[in-house]
């Protein structure tokens, strides 16, 4: 006879709040470490950053954001990107900038260039997480949530899917931002990945938010400033 499968769900036990607070401290340590690794030249660390961000911020079915479990998810969060201007007809991503050298260009998070022209501003979490921050050359937009989950759930954060969303494929592989590097000999797309630079900048915003607006965990969320960033 075949073995019977027990379909009863295992009993689950509520974690005490102090344990969740310790977990938040550990997740912040992991996030800061991933940011340092990214800044030291390993661009793929942006995939680990996406995973840290998902753990901290994303609610979905049986997945409960750690910051939500601690009551911190619905406050105000600091943004470095102004709202997308509907009158602007060109591509936009105000989380990142470009660095030029003699023979190439690379996408950088704003913090690597010393920050952007728009100072960090507090906005409600629902807007910070869900309002568009990127628009490509076909007017497709992405919010922080969509960027984080595409990287974390399908593109190497927690999973590597055999297929990617068309719009995300265009942003991450096909330069649908349309930013180009031109020198005397060639015209080329930037060498790096814009969505991973976005992960680093979103992490900076989150660390800055916790450091400035959540005093109990401020000491564990000191933002990481990249080496050589303009001050």
Residue, then its C-alpha position, 0 to 999 in steps of 0.5 A: x500500500x502507498x504511504x498516506x500523506x498527512x495534509x494537516x498543516x503544522x501548528x504555528x506559534x506566534x513569535x514574541x515581539x522582542x524576537x521580531x525586533x532582533x530579526x529586524x536588527x539582523x535584516x538591517x545588518x544584512x542590508x547594510x552589508x549588501x550595500x557595502x558589497x554593491x559599492x565595492x564593485x559587485x553589481x550583482x549584490x543588488x539582487x541580495x538587496x532586493x531580497x532584503x527589501x522584500x523581507x522588510x517591506x512586502x506583504x502578500x498572502x502568507x508573506x508578512x513584511x517584517x516592518x509591518x509586523x512591528x507596526x512601522x510599514x504605514x508611516x512616512x518614508x523618505x524619497x529621493x525621487x520627485x513624482x513623475x511629471x506627466x508633461x515630461x515626454x522623455x524617459x525618466x528614472x530619478x533614483x539613478x544617474x550615470x557615470x562617464x569615463x573615456x570609454x563607457x558609461x555606468x548607471x549609479x544610484x544617486x547616493x554614489x554621486x552624493x545624492x540628487x538635486x531633490x533632498x530626501x522628503x517624507x511621503x506616506x508609505x503607500x505612495x513611496x512603495x506604489x507610485x511610479x519612479x521610472x518611465x521607459x521609452x514606451x511609457x511603461x512605468x515601474x514603482x519601487x514595489x514592482x522593481x523590487x519584486x521583479x528582481x527578488x522573485x524572478x531575476x536572481x534575488x530568491x528565484x531565477x525564472x525561465x521567463x521575465x515580464x516583457x517590460x522588465x526585460x526591456x528595462x534590465x536587458x534592452x536599455x528601454x530607458x534609452x540612455x546612451x554613451x557617445x564618444x568619438x568612436x562609438x555609441x553604446x548603451x551603459x554597461x551596467x544594470x539600471x534596476x540594480x542601481x535602483x535597488x541600491x538607491x531604494x535601500x539608501x532611502x529605507x536605511x535613511x528612513x529608519x535612521x531618521x524616523x524610527x529612533x529605536x533602530x536608528x543605530x542599526x540603520x546608519x546609511x552606507x555612503x559609497x567610497x568616493x561619493x561626492x559630499 
